[in-house]
Amino acid sequence: MSSVVTAPDTTGHVHDAHHDHAHQESFITKYIFSQDHKMISKQFLITGIIWAMIGGLFSVLFRIQLGFPNETFPFLEDILGHWAKGGKISPEFYYALVTMHGTILVFFVLTAGLSGTFSNFLIPLQVGARDMASPMLNMLSYWFFFAASVVMISSLFLQTGPAAGGWTVYPPLSALGDASPGSRMGMDLWLGGMALFIVSSLLGGLNYITTILNMRTKGMSMTRLPLTVWAMLFTAVLGVLTFPVLFSGVLLLLFDRNLGTSFYLSDIVIAGKILPNEGGSAILFQHLFWFLGHPEVYIIILPVMGVVSEILSIYSRKPIFGYLAMVGSLFAICILACLVWAHHMFVTGLNPFVGSIFVLLTLLIAVPSAIKTFNWLTTIWRGNIRFTPASLFAIGFVSMFISGGLTGIFLGNSAIDIHLHDTYFGIAHFHLVMGVAAFFGMFAGVYHWFPKMYGRYMNNTLGYIHFWFTLVGAYCIFWPMHYEGFAGMPRRYYDYQNWESFKMFGGLNEFISIVAIITYAAQLLFVINFFYSIWKGRRVKDTNPWKANTLEWTTPIKPGHGNWVGEIPEVHRWPYDYSKDGHDFIPQTTPIGKDESSH
Amino acid sequence: MLAGAMEQKNKIHPHKFTLWVGIGSILMMFAGLTSAYIIKRNQVNWETFELPVAFWWSTGAILASSITLFLALRSFKERQVHRYRMLLISTLVLGLLFIVLQIVGFANIWAQGITFTGSVSYSFLYTIVGLHALHVLGGIIALIVMLFKAYSAKVRNYSVVPVELINTYWHFVDILWIYLLAFLIFIR
């Protein structure tokens, strides 16, 4: 670094002690019922990690069934009891596993675990606020999430098992307790848990939006916001506008189940008995569900896009390419997200004309997505890239997003979707573009901000091993599924050996299952690394270890409640002045020099 | 921790802003229900219904309550404590009257055979009107809290923000009711 541009001195000096002596905190107010956004973020993260371990384990269990349908594993009976009699997972439990895997990963890990962690942690720190607009609501947001988790977990211990109608809980299967074991109490707990979850999301979202728009520090204009914050703003807006619609749908489903209404039910015969319900429409639920369900995948991917934009810029020591285009494309994705839900319903008998409109709107999403991908690549192009676990996972995200995104163009087209709908092609698509990609972004974020969260570093070597196993594993698991989908192999089936046409995939399914087990085991490295590093990791000695420009690195190494000692720093520039005018980086708090070039 | 907000004047109070976003969220829930209603209406087996007269009376009650609450805000700003308390009580009574009249309306149509499970259209009617009443009940709870504060000798906080917050929310549920009433009258 030719001239010194150090961390700003608005904080006075590096000050590692807990400075907030004004309010002494007990163990309970500091670690449990905390109102500090940083602690709430850690609560979300650790709960999310626990959920991810459970949800991932479920996928291992059902992959054992899919990969080895003709074999028995006595240890499964020891663990699962009557769900795996004779060492073979029962069909009912298989459906419960698939359903809960989807529910847990989509909502509890990649929505609450992801937004809850990074929005809570980064918004106040990066906009320059001492806490969220309402720390109380923020705390409630976590505890509603916790309550939702308790309800959802308790459903695993029911005699009839948890919900088993797929994570989309379509009626009539979900609306009639007699339809299957998984439609009984497990379904009620699923709906109750989701209602609590929605309340948690809304409380969080309200806070995120208000804090970003209303509590920025002096000089922090909207165009000086880091892209992480922009992404979290759009995520929160999407959540606040679409989760209530799911709430309506869930409420009507609860009424159908328990109060005898017929919103989604009509002309149903169960075991020769004609049900009295008349006049309802199962498709109505699909409309209400997917009006949230589709924006939901953007609620998952947008925060990660922000995280990756930030990390790629920092680790390639280059300004982000096309800042405004990045914001504009986030906005475009946000709008389009709400206008494409019926592309999940091409095979419901949807009017083909309406379908063609949804095809057009769906394919339009490729435009902002391509802009973002182009900008990420041009950001790292000829950059001075530092390959840390964080930057590798961020680059891995871009790779997954491209691989999974391209197949979205196939599926968004109704003519092709009619063939590929509900096959393994769809599974491969959304796991790569939304599931694995979001996980990559989340890992990148955790490796990058861990020093700010805990004042220690995570272990790099374990990080590299974790990255390579996960990257290769994810592609080995999901790439072959495209071919299975092309051949028409449907999703959610218990045993494919019963069909002559799918017998040829026996070996492939076995391969996928073995890789899935190895990849899951590799995630344990991350978990061990995470928890070990909280207490034993190498200590952070520099307030700004990654030499980044954003405001969170101007706080003490372990900031107390209130974040900054003394005044909140003032912001003078955008956050992406890297490799500028001979400086490696120029923090946002550095005033613009007289003869400084514009970015 | 509102220190951050205090450092920046000229901006809308964060709690007010949060309320507005929350209102947007509540609106989306009703938008979900009313659009489901419209989709369902265009399908077979849709039964029409007449709204009970009690709903007109309840409309009068909630409109009047909005006026009393607005006047309460004005009295608060003018430091006329006695008038403020009286107007707050009037609003509370009118709000409760609204709830009672909704229940009376439900009882009337139930007696005419329009029951909750009778037809999908009836289920929608009860769900939409019932959910709105729950939101009014939320406002009533807030009013009771305000009333306790207004009579408590310990409270020496003259911030106008809570009074403005309850005003915004109360007018919102009022306008929401007018919208829902018009919706249920014209789209049957």
Interface residues (C-beta under 8 A of the other chain):
Chain A: Q35 P124 G128 A129 R130 D131 M132 A133 S134 P135 L137 L202 G205 L206 N207 I209 T210 T211 L213 N214 M215 R216 T217 K218 V240 L241 T242 F243 P244 V245 F247 S248 G249 L251 L252 F255 L259 G260 T261 S262 F263 S266 E278 G279 G280 S281 L284 H287 L288 F291 H561 G562 I568
Chain B: M1 L2 A3 G4 A5 E7 Q8 K11 I12 P14 H15 F17 T18 V21 G22 G24 S25 I26 M28 M29 A31 G32 L33 A36 I39 K40 Q43 V44 N45 W46 F116 T117 S119 V120 S123 F124 T127 L131
